[in-house]
Amino acid sequence: MVAAGDTGKAGVADRLGIEPGMVVQELGWDEDVDDGVRADIEERIGSDLLEEDADEVVDVVLLWWREDDGDLVDALMDAMGPLAENGVIWVLTPKTGRDGHVEPSEIAEAVPTAGLAQTSSAGVGDDWAATKLVSPKSAKTKR
């Protein structure tokens, strides 16, 4: 069910490839995150998003990332820890012109250093964009 004014957020879980029953961990939560995105994903998976200190193996990591959040390579390395073999990391960054905007080149430079591959992008709400990262070995197993 989509409320009036939420049409931009409808289908976020679809765009991110999130399926019912997946385990999704959220990193980098702060007051500025898009609660509509979070709610759409929680509704799809049928449970709450796991917090940063969870010990479970996860299918998807949502990494909210802003310009002043520190070293993206370190954050990506941390995000890879609990990730399942075919899991994905979605780096969510403020869109161009928004506070905390991260240049796409910054993500592109950090990804190979962390041992990941960038595969696609998606809009997630009015203020956030998402970049999909995978482990190169999981990309090779799909031959």
C-alpha positions as CSV (number, residue, x, y, z in Angstrom):
1,M,0.0,0.0,0.0
2,V,1.5,3.3,-1.0
3,A,0.4,6.5,0.8
4,A,0.0,9.7,-1.1
5,G,3.3,11.4,-1.6
6,D,5.2,8.2,-1.2
7,T,5.2,7.2,-4.9
8,G,8.9,8.0,-5.2
9,K,9.6,5.4,-2.5
10,A,7.3,2.7,-3.8
11,G,9.2,-0.4,-4.9
12,V,12.5,0.5,-3.3
13,A,12.9,-3.2,-2.1
14,D,12.2,-4.2,-5.7
15,R,14.8,-1.9,-7.1
16,L,17.3,-3.2,-4.7
17,G,16.5,-6.8,-5.4
18,I,15.4,-7.5,-1.8
19,E,13.2,-10.6,-1.5
20,P,11.0,-11.8,1.4
21,G,12.9,-13.6,4.1
22,M,16.3,-12.0,3.3
23,V,18.5,-10.9,6.2
24,V,19.4,-7.2,5.8
25,Q,21.8,-5.3,8.0
26,E,21.9,-1.6,8.2
27,L,25.1,0.3,8.8
28,G,25.6,4.1,9.2
29,W,22.1,4.9,10.4
30,D,21.6,8.5,11.5
31,E,18.8,11.0,11.9
32,D,19.0,11.9,8.1
33,V,18.2,8.4,6.7
34,D,15.0,7.9,4.7
35,D,12.6,6.1,6.9
36,G,10.4,5.3,3.9
37,V,13.2,3.3,2.4
38,R,13.7,1.5,5.7
39,A,10.0,0.7,6.1
40,D,9.7,-0.6,2.5
41,I,12.6,-3.0,3.0
42,E,11.4,-4.2,6.4
43,E,7.9,-4.8,5.0
44,R,9.4,-6.8,2.2
45,I,11.7,-9.0,4.3
46,G,9.1,-9.4,7.1
47,S,11.4,-8.4,9.9
48,D,13.4,-5.5,11.3
49,L,16.8,-4.5,9.8
50,L,19.7,-5.9,11.8
51,E,21.8,-3.3,13.6
52,E,25.5,-2.7,13.3
53,D,26.5,-5.1,16.1
54,A,24.5,-8.1,14.9
55,D,26.4,-11.4,14.5
56,E,24.3,-13.1,11.8
57,V,25.3,-13.8,8.2
58,V,23.4,-11.3,6.0
59,D,22.2,-11.3,2.4
60,V,22.3,-7.5,2.0
61,V,24.1,-4.7,3.8
62,L,22.6,-1.2,3.5
63,L,25.4,1.3,4.1
64,W,24.2,4.8,4.6
65,W,27.3,6.9,3.7
66,R,27.9,10.7,3.7
67,E,30.8,12.9,2.7
68,D,32.2,13.3,6.3
69,D,31.7,9.7,7.5
70,G,35.4,8.8,7.3
71,D,37.2,6.1,5.2
72,L,34.9,4.4,2.8
73,V,37.3,1.5,2.2
74,D,37.4,0.7,5.9
75,A,33.5,0.9,6.1
76,L,33.3,-1.5,3.1
77,M,35.7,-3.9,4.6
78,D,33.6,-3.9,7.8
79,A,30.4,-4.4,5.8
80,M,31.9,-7.4,4.0
81,G,32.5,-9.3,7.3
82,P,29.0,-10.7,7.9
83,L,28.1,-10.9,4.2
84,A,26.9,-14.2,2.7
85,E,29.0,-15.5,-0.2
86,N,26.5,-14.1,-2.8
87,G,25.5,-11.1,-0.7
88,V,25.5,-7.5,-1.9
89,I,26.3,-4.2,-0.3
90,W,24.2,-1.2,-1.2
91,V,26.0,2.1,-0.5
92,L,23.3,4.8,0.0
93,T,24.6,8.3,-0.5
94,P,22.9,11.7,-0.5
95,K,22.0,12.8,-4.0
96,T,23.8,15.7,-5.7
97,G,23.1,19.0,-4.1
98,R,22.1,17.4,-0.7
99,D,24.1,17.7,2.5
100,G,26.7,15.0,2.7
101,H,26.8,14.3,-1.1
102,V,29.5,11.8,-2.0
103,E,31.1,12.1,-5.5
104,P,30.6,8.9,-7.5
105,S,34.4,8.9,-8.2
106,E,35.0,8.5,-4.4
107,I,32.9,5.3,-4.4
108,A,34.5,4.1,-7.7
109,E,38.0,4.5,-6.2
110,A,37.2,2.8,-2.9
111,V,35.4,-0.3,-4.4
112,P,38.4,-2.1,-6.0
113,T,40.6,-1.3,-3.0
114,A,38.0,-3.1,-0.8
115,G,38.0,-6.1,-3.2
116,L,34.5,-5.4,-4.5
117,A,32.9,-4.7,-7.9
118,Q,30.4,-1.9,-8.7
119,T,27.5,-3.3,-10.7
120,S,24.5,-0.9,-10.8
121,S,22.8,2.2,-9.3
122,A,19.3,3.0,-8.2
123,G,17.3,6.0,-6.9
124,V,15.9,5.4,-3.4
125,G,13.6,8.2,-2.4
126,D,14.0,12.0,-2.9
127,D,17.3,12.4,-1.2
128,W,19.3,9.2,-1.5
129,A,20.9,7.3,-4.4
130,A,22.2,3.7,-4.1
131,T,25.2,1.9,-5.6
132,K,25.3,-1.9,-5.7
133,L,28.6,-3.6,-4.8
134,V,29.3,-7.3,-5.1
135,S,32.3,-9.6,-4.4
136,P,33.9,-10.3,-7.8
137,K,34.0,-14.0,-7.0
138,S,30.2,-14.1,-6.8
139,A,30.0,-12.4,-10.2
140,K,32.2,-15.1,-11.7
141,T,30.1,-18.0,-10.3
142,K,27.2,-16.9,-12.4
143,R,28.9,-18.1,-15.7
